[in-house]
Amino acid sequence: TSHRYVSARAAEILGRPVEELCMVTCHLGNGSSLAAVKHGKSIDTSMGFTPLEGLV
């Protein structure tokens, strides 16, 4: 998913393992969403029943 890619890429740019990081990732496009990522795992998202609900 885009959130997995963004968190992995951010870790790469920072030169740190994704398991050490806490971040909020943003997908802006056809169905925007946010995800809270803690130690490489998504712990919360802005999505309701479908990703097309967008940011509320």
C-alpha positions in Angstrom: 0.0 0.0 0.0 1.1 3.6 -0.3 1.3 4.0 3.5 3.7 1.0 3.7 5.8 2.5 0.9 5.9 6.0 2.5 6.9 4.7 5.9 9.6 2.5 4.5 10.9 5.4 2.3 10.9 7.8 5.2 12.9 5.3 7.3 15.4 5.0 4.4 15.8 8.7 4.0 16.3 9.1 7.8 18.7 6.2 7.9 16.8 4.5 10.6 14.9 1.2 10.8 11.1 1.7 10.4 10.7 -0.3 13.6 12.2 2.6 15.5 10.0 5.3 14.1 6.5 6.7 14.8 5.0 8.8 12.0 1.8 9.9 10.3 1.6 9.1 6.6 -0.6 10.8 4.1 -2.1 9.5 0.9 -3.4 12.3 -1.3 -5.1 11.2 -4.5 -8.2 9.2 -5.4 -9.4 8.7 -1.9 -7.2 10.6 0.5 -6.3 9.0 3.9 -4.0 9.4 6.9 -2.4 6.6 8.9 -0.6 6.6 12.2 2.4 4.2 12.0 4.1 3.1 15.2 7.2 0.8 14.9 6.3 -0.1 11.3 2.7 -1.1 12.1 -0.4 1.0 11.3 -2.2 1.6 14.6 -5.0 4.0 13.3 -6.3 5.4 10.1 -8.7 8.1 8.9 -10.7 5.6 6.9 -14.2 4.7 7.7 -15.9 1.9 5.9 -14.1 2.6 2.6 -11.0 4.6 1.6 -13.2 6.8 -0.6 -14.7 8.5 2.5 -11.5 10.6 2.5 -10.3 12.8 5.3 -13.0 13.7 7.8 
